[in-house]
């Protein structure tokens, strides 16, 4: 069977840079900063006291109050982003076969907030006071289940969990399901709400977070010589993927096409990337091979770009291994420089950023790059947004455990 073509017909986002795709792009293009002091709990005694929080989000504007109270924040964010993707797509559920539509949505951590809350209940009040909704609020797959229930989608339905590659895996797997005929459409992405006392303390213990408390706005500085760790963030990104001919028949607006997805493992270390960038370079090569695209045809890469010493150096090396001299002609930018790191939701959010860069013929900037690093010597779009006609763009996501995903997007032309 000839693989089918898969296109993006809807996008939804909830982030510190905006609650709509339009606001997100406006702020992304302008190089706005979404990092500020933590307000969700008293972080005064923590080594890191800032994050990419979503401010002024009225959850009940989007979700039924009773339902929302029975969801962890990561599920709330995923539901709101899914709602945005559905609305953006213009789909009419009564006009499609919902048995042919599915949901693949993951979370790297799941219900961290409800986990902390119910642990306190256990220790302070005893086991008989644990909420009967604890488990359905905690488990990482519940966002996928909730979304399918909300829209009556009865096709493929499950969650991916692969740390910071989680939602990129969701998109890659959804792409495969559609192109081989398992579904006509899939809502795919991820949600994450890790800004909790134990979440921040745990990543501090791992020494993964920036501790630039005197200057949080400049703490996320991918590829800069003085980067000292990533900045934790919360949010969700969702994309509606559909089979091309089906999307055309229903009159959908097509935003981009997914033409390749590479998935590899480093098989190297539980947290550190492979020293020579082997896993990352192979994932990019596989994505290109799927599409029959030569490295010289790619104009833009949305980097994983975490602002950690090892990741940025290794990703730069991997890009050079794949693209050779052409690496220096690419535009490479890090969305995390503005948003921070949304962990399992990052891949989907950055996929949306990549699609928008293609649509708007613009490479968005990497902010806070001040001091060049000899090991990171590519064009990271550090002087503001760069006009760029983009036909092919890669989006990279790499996770603890050695998970690597590279998604290849193409400008859609009739």
C-alpha positions in Angstrom: 0.0 0.0 0.0 1.3 3.4 -1.0 1.7 5.6 2.2 -0.8 8.4 2.4 0.2 12.1 2.8 -0.4 13.7 6.1 -1.1 17.4 6.7 -1.6 19.8 9.6 -5.1 21.3 9.6 -5.4 22.6 13.1 -3.1 23.9 15.9 -3.8 24.9 19.5 -1.5 26.1 22.2 -1.4 27.2 25.8 1.9 28.8 26.9 3.6 31.6 28.7 3.8 33.4 25.3 0.1 33.2 24.5 -3.2 31.2 24.7 -3.8 31.4 20.9 -1.7 30.5 17.9 -1.9 34.1 16.8 -0.7 35.6 20.1 2.0 32.9 20.3 3.4 33.8 16.9 3.3 37.5 17.5 5.3 37.1 20.7 7.6 34.5 19.2 8.4 36.6 16.2 9.1 39.7 18.4 11.4 37.7 20.7 9.2 38.2 23.8 10.3 36.6 27.1 7.9 34.3 28.9 10.1 33.7 31.9 9.3 35.2 35.3 9.3 34.5 39.1 7.4 31.4 40.3 4.0 32.3 41.8 2.4 28.8 42.0 4.2 28.2 45.3 6.7 29.8 47.6 10.0 29.2 45.9 12.1 31.5 48.1 14.1 28.6 49.5 14.8 27.0 46.2 18.0 27.1 44.1 15.8 28.1 41.1 13.0 30.6 41.7 11.7 31.3 38.2 9.9 29.4 35.4 7.8 29.8 32.3 4.4 30.1 34.0 1.1 30.7 32.2 -0.4 33.8 33.8 -4.0 35.0 33.7 -5.5 31.6 32.5 -9.2 31.3 33.5 -9.6 27.6 33.1 -13.4 27.8 33.6 -13.6 30.0 30.5 -12.7 26.8 28.5 -13.8 23.9 30.7 -16.8 23.0 32.8 -16.0 23.8 36.4 -16.9 20.4 37.8 -14.9 18.6 35.1 -11.9 20.9 35.6 -11.8 20.2 39.3 -11.3 16.5 38.5 -8.3 17.1 36.3 -4.7 17.8 37.1 -3.4 21.0 35.6 -1.5 19.1 32.9 -4.8 17.7 31.6 -6.5 21.0 31.9 -3.8 22.6 29.7 -4.0 19.7 27.2 -7.8 20.0 27.0 -7.6 23.7 26.3 -4.9 23.3 23.6 -7.0 20.5 22.0 -10.0 22.8 22.0 -7.9 25.4 20.3 -6.7 22.9 17.6 -10.2 21.7 16.9 -11.5 25.3 16.6 -8.5 26.3 14.4 -9.2 23.4 12.1 -12.8 24.3 11.4 -13.8 20.6 11.6 -17.4 19.6 12.0 -17.5 16.4 13.9 -21.0 15.6 12.7 -19.7 15.5 9.1 -16.8 13.0 9.6 -16.6 9.4 10.8 -15.4 9.7 14.3 -14.4 6.1 14.4 -11.7 7.1 12.0 -10.3 9.9 14.2 -8.1 9.3 17.2 -5.9 10.9 19.9 -2.3 10.4 20.7 -1.3 12.7 23.5 1.4 12.3 26.1 3.0 13.8 29.1 6.5 13.3 30.4 5.5 13.4 34.0 1.7 13.4 34.3 -0.3 14.6 37.3 2.5 16.0 39.4 0.3 18.5 41.2 -2.3 16.0 42.3 0.4 13.6 43.3 1.9 16.1 45.7 -1.5 17.1 47.1 -2.6 13.5 47.7 0.7 12.6 49.3 0.1 15.4 51.8 -3.4 14.1 52.5 -2.0 10.6 53.1 0.6 11.7 55.6 -1.6 14.3 57.4 -5.0 12.6 57.3 -4.5 9.0 56.6 -5.2 6.5 53.7 -9.0 6.7 54.0 -9.0 10.4 52.9 -7.4 9.9 49.5 -9.5 11.2 46.7 -11.2 8.5 44.5 -10.2 10.7 41.5 -6.5 10.6 42.4 -5.6 7.9 39.9 -7.7 9.2 37.0 -6.1 12.6 37.6 -2.6 11.3 37.9 -2.0 8.9 35.0 -0.2 10.4 31.9 -2.7 8.8 29.5 -5.8 10.6 31.0 -5.4 13.6 28.7 -5.7 11.5 25.6 -8.7 9.7 27.2 -10.4 13.0 28.2 -9.9 14.5 24.7 -11.4 11.4 23.0 -14.4 11.6 25.3 -14.9 15.3 24.8 -15.2 14.9 21.0 -16.4 11.3 20.7 -13.3 10.1 18.9 -13.3 6.3 18.8 -10.2 5.6 16.8 -6.6 4.9 18.0 -6.1 6.4 21.5 -3.1 6.2 23.8 -0.3 8.2 25.4 3.4 8.5 24.7 5.9 8.9 27.5 9.5 9.6 26.5 10.6 12.6 28.7 11.3 15.6 26.6 10.6 13.7 23.3 7.1 12.7 24.4 4.9 14.9 22.2 7.3 14.7 19.3 6.9 10.9 19.5 3.1 11.5 19.6 3.2 13.4 16.4 5.6 10.9 14.7 3.4 8.0 15.7 0.2 9.8 14.7 1.8 10.5 11.3 2.5 6.8 10.8 -1.0 5.8 11.8 -2.5 8.1 9.2 -0.2 7.4 6.4 -0.7 3.7 6.7 -4.5 3.9 6.8 -5.2 3.4 10.5 -7.0 6.8 10.8 -8.2 9.7 8.8 -7.2 12.2 11.5 -5.5 12.3 14.9 -5.2 15.0 17.6 -1.6 14.7 18.7 0.6 16.5 21.1 1.4 16.8 24.8 0.6 18.6 28.1 2.9 19.3 31.0 2.5 21.1 34.4 5.7 20.4 36.3 6.1 23.7 38.2 5.5 22.3 41.6 7.6 22.1 44.8 8.9 18.6 44.1 9.2 19.2 40.4 11.5 22.2 40.8 13.4 20.6 43.8 14.0 17.4 41.8 15.4 19.1 38.7 17.5 21.3 41.0 18.9 18.1 42.6 19.8 16.9 39.1 21.5 20.2 38.5 19.6 20.6 35.3 18.0 24.0 35.9 19.5 27.4 35.5 20.0 29.2 38.8 20.3 32.7 37.4 17.9 34.1 40.0 19.3 37.6 39.7 18.5 37.8 36.0 15.7 35.3 35.2 14.7 36.9 31.9 18.1 36.1 30.5 18.4 32.7 32.1 17.3 30.6 29.1 20.2 31.3 26.7 20.6 28.4 24.3 24.0 28.1 22.5 25.4 30.9 24.6 28.8 30.3 26.2 27.5 31.0 29.7 24.4 28.9 29.6 23.9 27.1 32.9 20.8 25.0 32.6 17.3 24.9 31.3 14.3 26.9 32.6 11.3 24.8 33.5 7.9 25.7 31.9 4.3 24.5 31.7 1.9 24.4 28.8 0.5 22.3 26.0 0.6 22.1 22.2 -1.9 20.1 20.0 -2.0 19.6 16.3 -4.8 18.0 14.3 -3.2 15.8 11.6 -5.3 14.5 8.7 -4.9 12.5 5.6 -4.4 14.9 2.7 -7.3 13.9 0.4 -9.7 13.6 3.2 -8.7 17.1 4.4 -9.2 18.5 0.9 -12.6 16.9 0.6 -13.8 18.6 3.8 -12.4 21.9 2.7 -9.8 22.2 5.4 -7.2 24.9 5.4 -3.8 23.1 5.2 -1.0 24.7 7.2 1.9 22.3 6.4 2.7 18.7 5.5 4.6 16.3 7.6 6.9 14.3 5.3 9.4 12.6 7.6 9.9 11.4 11.2 13.1 10.0 12.6 13.1 8.1 15.9 16.3 6.8 17.5 17.9 5.9 20.8 21.3 7.0 22.1 21.7 3.8 24.2 24.3 5.8 26.1 23.3 7.5 29.4 20.1 8.1 31.5 20.4 11.9 31.2 23.3 12.9 29.1 23.2 13.0 25.3 25.6 10.8 23.3 29.0 12.6 23.1 29.3 12.5 19.3 25.6 13.3 18.6 25.1 9.9 16.9 21.5 9.4 18.0 20.4 12.9 17.1 22.2 12.8 13.7 20.5 9.5 12.8 17.1 10.8 13.7 17.5 13.7 11.4 18.9 11.5 8.6 15.9 9.1 8.9 13.4 12.0 8.7 15.1 13.2 5.5 15.2 9.7 4.1 11.5 9.3 4.6 10.9 12.3 2.4 13.6 11.7 -0.2 15.0 15.1 0.8 18.7 16.0 0.5 20.3 17.9 3.4 20.8 20.9 1.1 17.1 21.3 0.6 16.4 22.1 4.3 16.4 25.8 5.2 15.5 25.8 8.8 15.8 23.8 12.0 13.8 24.4 15.2 16.4 23.1 17.6 15.9 21.2 20.9 18.1 23.9 22.2 17.7 23.6 25.9 20.3 26.0 27.2 22.3 23.2 28.9 26.0 22.9 28.3 26.0 19.4 26.9 22.8 19.4 24.8 23.5 22.6 22.8 27.0 21.5 22.0 25.9 18.0 21.0 23.0 19.1 18.9 25.2 21.5 17.0 27.7 18.7 16.4 24.9 16.4 15.2 23.6 19.1 12.8 27.1 19.5 11.3 27.4 15.7 10.9 24.1 15.6 8.9 24.4 18.8 6.9 28.2 19.3 6.4 29.0 22.7 5.0 25.3 23.4 4.5 24.9 23.6 8.3 26.4 27.1 8.1 23.7 28.1 5.7 20.8 27.0 7.9 18.8 29.1 10.2 18.6 27.4 13.6 16.5 28.8 16.4 15.4 27.7 19.9 11.9 28.3 21.0 12.9 27.5 24.5 14.9 30.7 24.7 11.6 32.5 25.1 9.3 29.8 26.6 11.6 27.7 28.7 11.4 23.9 28.6 7.9 22.4 28.6 9.4 18.9 29.0 7.0 16.4 27.4 4.9 19.2 25.8 8.0 20.8 24.1 8.0 18.8 20.9 4.4 19.7 20.0 4.8 23.4 20.9 8.0 23.6 18.8 6.3 21.7 15.9 3.7 24.5 16.0 6.5 27.1 16.0 8.1 25.3 13.0 4.8 25.3 11.0 4.3 29.0 11.7 7.9 29.8 10.6 7.1 28.0 7.3 3.8 29.8 6.9 5.2 33.2 7.7 8.4 32.8 5.8 10.3 33.8 8.9 12.8 32.1 11.2 11.9 33.2 14.7 14.8 34.5 16.9 16.8 32.8 19.6 17.0 35.4 22.4 19.6 35.9 25.1 22.5 34.8 23.0 25.3 37.2 24.2 28.6 35.4 24.2 29.6 33.1 21.4 30.6 29.5 22.2 33.3 28.1 19.9 31.5 24.8 20.0 28.2 26.4 18.9 29.0 28.3 15.8 25.9 28.1 13.6 23.4 30.8 12.6 21.1 30.7 15.7 19.0 33.7 14.5 20.3 35.9 17.3 19.6 39.4 15.9 15.8 39.2 15.7 13.5 37.3 13.3 15.0 36.5 10.0 12.9 36.6 6.7 13.4 33.2 5.1 11.4 31.3 2.4 11.2 27.9 4.0 10.2 24.8 2.0 11.6 22.1 4.4 12.1 22.5 8.1 13.2 20.1 10.8 12.0 20.1 14.5 14.3 18.3 16.9 13.3 16.8 20.3 15.6 14.8 22.6 14.8 13.3 26.0 16.3 11.8 29.1 16.9 8.1 28.5 18.4 8.8 25.1 15.2 9.3 23.1 15.5 11.3 19.8 12.8 12.5 17.5 13.2 14.7 14.3 10.1 15.8 12.5 10.4 17.1 8.9 7.8 19.6 7.8 7.2 20.9 4.2 5.4 24.0 2.9 2.1 22.9 1.5 1.4 23.8 -2.1 -1.7 22.9 -4.1 
